[in-house]
Amino acid sequence: MFGLGTTLVAQNKKAPLKNDKETVLFDVSMTCENCQKRIEKTVAFEKGVTDMKVDLENKTVQIEFKKTQTTVANLQAAIEKLGYEVKIHKEEKE
């Protein structure tokens, strides 16, 4: 008897890049729950957005996105299109 064994190893060409995500925090001129909901509904569907947190109390929007699919400028423009002033959040130094 003669046996032949082979092993095939497939490469996953669509494996995610290890460092393809980035997070940005914006200060946004929202004033009410309707503003918050409007931003959540619209920006969450922007290309490349993987996670988003809208904090009405602190007037911030934190967005996690894929760097290969969008940019900070594109995300900022998407919020500005809704009629809000948007700036990249700067940490205050103590």
Backbone hydrogen bonds in HBPLUS format (Angstrom, degrees):
<---DONOR---> <-ACCEPTOR-->    atom                        ^
c    i                          cat <-CA-CA->   ^        H-A-AA   ^      H-
h    n   atom  resd res      DA  || num        DHA   H-A  angle D-A-AA Bond
n    s   type  num  typ     dist DA aas  dist angle  dist       angle   num
A0015-ALA N   A0012-ASN O   3.33 MM   3  5.54 151.6  2.42 112.8 111.5     1
A0067-LYS N   A0020-ASP O   2.69 MM  47  5.47 152.5  1.76 148.7 158.0     2
A0022-GLU N   A0065-PHE O   2.87 MM  43  5.56 152.8  1.95 156.9 166.0     3
A0065-PHE N   A0022-GLU O   2.88 MM  43  5.56 162.7  1.91 162.7 168.6     4
A0024-VAL N   A0063-ILE O   2.91 MM  39  5.45 157.3  1.97 150.2 156.7     5
A0063-ILE N   A0024-VAL O   2.89 MM  39  5.45 162.6  1.92 160.3 165.8     6
A0089-HIS N   A0025-LEU O   2.75 MM  64  5.48 171.4  1.76 147.9 148.9     7
A0026-PHE N   A0061-VAL O   2.83 MM  35  5.15 169.8  1.84 146.3 149.3     8
A0061-VAL N   A0026-PHE O   2.94 MM  35  5.15 151.3  2.02 139.9 147.3     9
A0027-ASP N   A0087-LYS O   2.69 MM  60  5.22 164.5  1.71 161.1 166.6    10
A0087-LYS N   A0027-ASP O   2.98 MM  60  5.22 156.6  2.04 147.5 154.7    11
A0028-VAL N   A0059-LYS O   2.91 MM  31  5.53 167.3  1.93 143.3 147.6    12
A0029-SER N   A0085-GLU O   3.06 MM  56  5.27 147.4  2.17 148.1 154.9    13
A0035-CYS N   A0032-CYS O   3.11 MM   3  5.31 122.2  2.47  99.2 112.8    14
A0036-GLN N   A0032-CYS O   3.17 MM   4  6.57 159.0  2.21 148.0 153.5    15
A0037-LYS N   A0033-GLU O   2.91 MM   4  6.17 166.6  1.92 154.5 156.9    16
A0038-ARG N   A0034-ASN O   2.93 MM   4  6.02 156.7  1.99 145.1 151.8    17
A0039-ILE N   A0035-CYS O   3.00 MM   4  6.24 160.8  2.03 154.6 158.9    18
A0040-GLU N   A0036-GLN O   2.95 MM   4  6.17 167.3  1.97 154.0 157.9    19
A0041-LYS N   A0037-LYS O   2.90 MM   4  6.03 166.2  1.92 152.3 155.6    20
A0042-THR N   A0038-ARG O   3.10 MM   4  6.14 156.2  2.16 143.0 149.4    21
A0043-VAL N   A0039-ILE O   2.92 MM   4  5.69 157.1  1.97 152.2 158.4    22
A0044-ALA N   A0040-GLU O   3.36 MM   4  5.72 149.7  2.46 128.3 136.1    23
A0045-PHE N   A0042-THR O   3.35 MM   3  5.90 151.1  2.44 108.7 115.8    24
A0046-GLU N   A0043-VAL O   2.99 MM   3  5.22 168.9  2.00 114.5 117.1    25
A0049-VAL N   A0046-GLU O   3.24 MM   3  5.88 170.8  2.25 137.3 139.0    26
A0066-LYS N   A0048-GLY O   2.84 MM  18  4.98 149.0  1.94 131.4 141.2    27
A0050-THR N   A0064-GLU O   2.83 MM  14  5.58 166.3  1.85 142.9 147.4    28
A0051-ASP N   A0064-GLU O   3.29 MM  13  4.96 154.0  2.36 135.2 131.2    29
A0064-GLU N   A0051-ASP O   2.80 MM  13  4.96 173.3  1.80 144.2 146.3    30
A0053-LYS N   A0062-GLN O   2.82 MM   9  5.11 155.9  1.88 148.0 155.1    31
A0062-GLN N   A0053-LYS O   2.82 MM   9  5.11 168.9  1.84 154.9 156.6    32
A0055-ASP N   A0060-THR O   2.84 MM   5  5.22 168.3  1.85 158.5 162.1    33
A0059-LYS N   A0055-ASP O   2.81 MM   4  5.63 113.3  2.26 135.9 154.4    34
A0060-THR N   A0055-ASP O   3.02 MM   5  5.22 152.6  2.10 142.1 147.3    35
A0059-LYS N   A0056-LEU O   3.13 MM   3  4.68 139.3  2.30  90.5 102.5    36
A0069-GLN N   A0066-LYS O   3.00 MM   3  5.51 161.0  2.04 114.7 120.9    37
A0070-THR N   A0066-LYS O   3.26 MM   4  6.53 141.1  2.42 156.3 167.2    38
A0075-LEU N   A0071-THR O   3.13 MM   4  6.44 158.3  2.17 150.3 155.6    39
A0076-GLN N   A0072-VAL O   2.89 MM   4  6.11 159.4  1.93 154.3 160.4    40
A0077-ALA N   A0073-ALA O   2.93 MM   4  6.09 158.5  1.98 146.1 151.9    41
A0078-ALA N   A0074-ASN O   3.01 MM   4  6.23 144.7  2.13 140.3 149.6    42
A0079-ILE N   A0075-LEU O   3.24 MM   4  6.58 150.7  2.33 146.3 152.2    43
A0080-GLU N   A0076-GLN O   2.96 MM   4  6.22 161.1  2.00 150.9 157.0    44
A0081-LYS N   A0077-ALA O   2.86 MM   4  5.99 145.1  1.99 144.9 153.3    45
A0082-LEU N   A0079-ILE O   3.03 MM   3  5.37 143.7  2.16 105.6 115.9    46
A0083-GLY N   A0080-GLU O   2.85 MM   3  5.22 160.1  1.89 112.6 119.0    47
